[in-house]
Amino acid sequence: MRSETQFDVVGEVWRWTGPVPWHVVTLPEPTARRIAASPATGSDAWGRVPVLLSLGATAWRTALVPHDGGYLAPLRPDIRRRERIALGDIVVLRVALLGDAPT
């Protein structure tokens, strides 16, 4: 199901090597624009957007991280292990906006 608050995205898992390295998926530019423009988008002072991500049979609360004018979806190690996800894999993520500031 696609709506103003839910998006299905396809992306490659890559390793962001910032101050704290993470495995992430970059949201496609059109999806990032729709999220930024959605009235359901809440964010905190750092621009993180609270979401419920689903990958395979696993769903978890997290926050999209702003990056280069778009967003990154972080994939925790336990999620990657459970869903057998590795660097370079192409995954389908369901992104549901939660509308409140992340904690």
N, C-alpha and C positions, 0 to 999 in steps of 0.2 A: 504494500500500500504506500502510495506517495501522497503527501499533503504538504502544507506550508510548514509543518513542524517535523516531518520525517523524510529522510532521504536515503536512497540506496546508492552507494558509491563503490566503484571498483578501483583499486590502486595497488601499487607495489609496496611491499614492506622494505623499508630501508632504515639504516642506522644513523640517527641524528647524533652528531658528535659535539654537542654543546657542552656547557659546564657539567651537566649530568647526562651521559649518553642514554638514549632510548631508542627502541624500535618503534617506528611510526609509519603511518600512511598519510600521504599528502592528499587532501580533498581536492577534487578537480575544481578549477577556477569558477565555472558556472555555479557549482554547488556552493562554494565558499561565498560567492556574491549573494546567492539566495538566502543563505544563513545569516549573513551580515544585515540583510535588508528585512528579515522576518521580524514582525512585531513580537514573536514568541522568544526571540533571542535575548537572554539575560547574560550579562558578563560582569566580571569583577574589575578591579582597578588595573589588572595586567592584561585585560582583554580576553581572558579565558572564557569559553562558553560551555556551560554545563550541559551534558548530554547523557543519554543512555545509548551505549554502543552494543550491537549484537554482531557476533561473528560465529558462524556455524550454530552450535547449540548453546553457546555461551553469551550471556548479556551482563553488562556491568556499567555502573555509573562512573563517569570520569569527566574531564573537561577537554574540549578542543583547545589547542594552543595556537595563538596567532603566530604566523611565520611568513615573511615575504609577501604580505598583502593577502594571504589566504590562511588556511588552518591545517594543523597537523593533528591526527588522531593517534594518541599514544596506545601502544599494545604492551600491557604488563607481561612479565616473564611467565607467570602462572597461566595466563590466558593463552600465550603462544604455545606453551607445553601442552595444555589441555586440547587445543585445536590443531596441534602439530604444524605450527607455522614457523617458517624459517626466513631468513633474509632473502630477498629477491622473489618471494612468493607473491602471486597476484591473488588478492583476497576481495571478497564482497562484504562490505560493512553496511549495516543499517544504522543510521544516525538519527536519533530522536531527540529533539531539543527539549530541555527540561524547564527552561525559563526562569530559574532562580540562580543566584550567584553561587559558584562552587565554594566548597569549604576546604 
